[in-house]
């Protein structure tokens, strides 16, 4: 089994973990049809509209 030859320093360990600290929650926009929060440039999960068109409930 592989075993580390040297202990990982605090600087090396913390710099590796620092990328997770920079993560932020995605920005939300409001749907113009139902005014619910949704991710930008995506179909609204509540009403199914995108760019003023009903794209989920089309027959």
mmCIF file of the C-alpha atoms, coordinates in Angstrom:
data_MODEL
# 
_entry.id   MODEL 
# 
loop_
_atom_site.group_PDB 
_atom_site.id 
_atom_site.type_symbol 
_atom_site.label_atom_id 
_atom_site.label_alt_id 
_atom_site.label_comp_id 
_atom_site.label_asym_id 
_atom_site.label_entity_id 
_atom_site.label_seq_id 
_atom_site.pdbx_PDB_ins_code 
_atom_site.Cartn_x 
_atom_site.Cartn_y 
_atom_site.Cartn_z 
_atom_site.occupancy 
_atom_site.B_iso_or_equiv 
_atom_site.pdbx_formal_charge 
_atom_site.auth_seq_id 
_atom_site.auth_comp_id 
_atom_site.auth_asym_id 
_atom_site.auth_atom_id 
_atom_site.pdbx_PDB_model_num 
ATOM 1  C CA . UNK A 1 1  ? 0.000   0.000  0.000   1.00 0.00 ? 1  UNK A CA 1 
ATOM 2  C CA . UNK A 1 2  ? 1.339   3.466  -0.862  1.00 0.00 ? 2  UNK A CA 1 
ATOM 3  C CA . UNK A 1 3  ? 2.342   5.592  2.108   1.00 0.00 ? 3  UNK A CA 1 
ATOM 4  C CA . UNK A 1 4  ? 3.391   9.277  1.905   1.00 0.00 ? 4  UNK A CA 1 
ATOM 5  C CA . UNK A 1 5  ? 7.127   9.766  2.378   1.00 0.00 ? 5  UNK A CA 1 
ATOM 6  C CA . UNK A 1 6  ? 6.721   13.233 3.891   1.00 0.00 ? 6  UNK A CA 1 
ATOM 7  C CA . UNK A 1 7  ? 3.975   14.942 5.844   1.00 0.00 ? 7  UNK A CA 1 
ATOM 8  C CA . UNK A 1 8  ? 1.885   17.392 3.805   1.00 0.00 ? 8  UNK A CA 1 
ATOM 9  C CA . UNK A 1 9  ? 2.516   20.917 5.065   1.00 0.00 ? 9  UNK A CA 1 
ATOM 10 C CA . UNK A 1 10 ? -0.324  23.163 6.256   1.00 0.00 ? 10 UNK A CA 1 
ATOM 11 C CA . UNK A 1 11 ? 0.307   25.574 3.367   1.00 0.00 ? 11 UNK A CA 1 
ATOM 12 C CA . UNK A 1 12 ? 0.073   22.813 0.772   1.00 0.00 ? 12 UNK A CA 1 
ATOM 13 C CA . UNK A 1 13 ? -3.042  21.335 2.377   1.00 0.00 ? 13 UNK A CA 1 
ATOM 14 C CA . UNK A 1 14 ? -4.803  24.684 2.805   1.00 0.00 ? 14 UNK A CA 1 
ATOM 15 C CA . UNK A 1 15 ? -4.003  25.918 -0.694  1.00 0.00 ? 15 UNK A CA 1 
ATOM 16 C CA . UNK A 1 16 ? -5.557  22.748 -2.089  1.00 0.00 ? 16 UNK A CA 1 
ATOM 17 C CA . UNK A 1 17 ? -8.708  23.255 -0.016  1.00 0.00 ? 17 UNK A CA 1 
ATOM 18 C CA . UNK A 1 18 ? -8.941  26.991 -0.729  1.00 0.00 ? 18 UNK A CA 1 
ATOM 19 C CA . UNK A 1 19 ? -10.654 26.465 -4.098  1.00 0.00 ? 19 UNK A CA 1 
ATOM 20 C CA . UNK A 1 20 ? -13.777 25.223 -2.304  1.00 0.00 ? 20 UNK A CA 1 
ATOM 21 C CA . UNK A 1 21 ? -13.916 28.411 -0.239  1.00 0.00 ? 21 UNK A CA 1 
ATOM 22 C CA . UNK A 1 22 ? -14.236 30.494 -3.420  1.00 0.00 ? 22 UNK A CA 1 
ATOM 23 C CA . UNK A 1 23 ? -17.397 28.711 -4.574  1.00 0.00 ? 23 UNK A CA 1 
ATOM 24 C CA . UNK A 1 24 ? -20.548 30.804 -4.460  1.00 0.00 ? 24 UNK A CA 1 
ATOM 25 C CA . UNK A 1 25 ? -24.198 30.007 -4.967  1.00 0.00 ? 25 UNK A CA 1 
ATOM 26 C CA . UNK A 1 26 ? -25.492 30.611 -8.520  1.00 0.00 ? 26 UNK A CA 1 
ATOM 27 C CA . UNK A 1 27 ? -27.284 33.876 -9.173  1.00 0.00 ? 27 UNK A CA 1 
ATOM 28 C CA . UNK A 1 28 ? -31.052 33.645 -9.534  1.00 0.00 ? 28 UNK A CA 1 
ATOM 29 C CA . UNK A 1 29 ? -33.350 35.653 -11.760 1.00 0.00 ? 29 UNK A CA 1 
ATOM 30 C CA . UNK A 1 30 ? -37.121 35.952 -11.738 1.00 0.00 ? 30 UNK A CA 1 
ATOM 31 C CA . UNK A 1 31 ? -39.392 34.364 -14.318 1.00 0.00 ? 31 UNK A CA 1 
ATOM 32 C CA . UNK A 1 32 ? -41.311 37.033 -16.280 1.00 0.00 ? 32 UNK A CA 1 
ATOM 33 C CA . UNK A 1 33 ? -44.399 34.779 -16.474 1.00 0.00 ? 33 UNK A CA 1 
ATOM 34 C CA . UNK A 1 34 ? -44.886 33.512 -12.907 1.00 0.00 ? 34 UNK A CA 1 
ATOM 35 C CA . UNK A 1 35 ? -42.321 35.671 -11.044 1.00 0.00 ? 35 UNK A CA 1 
ATOM 36 C CA . UNK A 1 36 ? -40.689 32.680 -9.353  1.00 0.00 ? 36 UNK A CA 1 
ATOM 37 C CA . UNK A 1 37 ? -36.925 32.396 -8.867  1.00 0.00 ? 37 UNK A CA 1 
ATOM 38 C CA . UNK A 1 38 ? -35.103 30.443 -11.585 1.00 0.00 ? 38 UNK A CA 1 
ATOM 39 C CA . UNK A 1 39 ? -31.607 30.017 -12.965 1.00 0.00 ? 39 UNK A CA 1 
ATOM 40 C CA . UNK A 1 40 ? -30.833 32.411 -15.829 1.00 0.00 ? 40 UNK A CA 1 
ATOM 41 C CA . UNK A 1 41 ? -30.958 31.066 -19.428 1.00 0.00 ? 41 UNK A CA 1 
ATOM 42 C CA . UNK A 1 42 ? -32.974 28.010 -18.385 1.00 0.00 ? 42 UNK A CA 1 
ATOM 43 C CA . UNK A 1 43 ? -36.600 26.915 -18.597 1.00 0.00 ? 43 UNK A CA 1 
ATOM 44 C CA . UNK A 1 44 ? -38.625 27.922 -15.541 1.00 0.00 ? 44 UNK A CA 1 
ATOM 45 C CA . UNK A 1 45 ? -39.244 24.776 -13.464 1.00 0.00 ? 45 UNK A CA 1 
ATOM 46 C CA . UNK A 1 46 ? -42.503 26.215 -12.137 1.00 0.00 ? 46 UNK A CA 1 
ATOM 47 C CA . UNK A 1 47 ? -44.388 27.248 -15.305 1.00 0.00 ? 47 UNK A CA 1 
ATOM 48 C CA . UNK A 1 48 ? -42.290 25.755 -18.151 1.00 0.00 ? 48 UNK A CA 1 
ATOM 49 C CA . UNK A 1 49 ? -41.762 29.007 -20.048 1.00 0.00 ? 49 UNK A CA 1 
ATOM 50 C CA . UNK A 1 50 ? -38.517 30.155 -21.687 1.00 0.00 ? 50 UNK A CA 1 
ATOM 51 C CA . UNK A 1 51 ? -38.092 33.415 -23.631 1.00 0.00 ? 51 UNK A CA 1 
ATOM 52 C CA . UNK A 1 52 ? -41.840 34.073 -23.505 1.00 0.00 ? 52 UNK A CA 1 
ATOM 53 C CA . UNK A 1 53 ? -42.752 30.706 -25.042 1.00 0.00 ? 53 UNK A CA 1 
ATOM 54 C CA . UNK A 1 54 ? -44.302 27.669 -23.421 1.00 0.00 ? 54 UNK A CA 1 
ATOM 55 C CA . UNK A 1 55 ? -41.654 25.037 -24.206 1.00 0.00 ? 55 UNK A CA 1 
ATOM 56 C CA . UNK A 1 56 ? -42.531 22.270 -21.697 1.00 0.00 ? 56 UNK A CA 1 
ATOM 57 C CA . UNK A 1 57 ? -46.290 21.924 -22.212 1.00 0.00 ? 57 UNK A CA 1 
ATOM 58 C CA . UNK A 1 58 ? -46.320 22.031 -26.032 1.00 0.00 ? 58 UNK A CA 1 
ATOM 59 C CA . UNK A 1 59 ? -48.359 19.358 -27.762 1.00 0.00 ? 59 UNK A CA 1 
# 
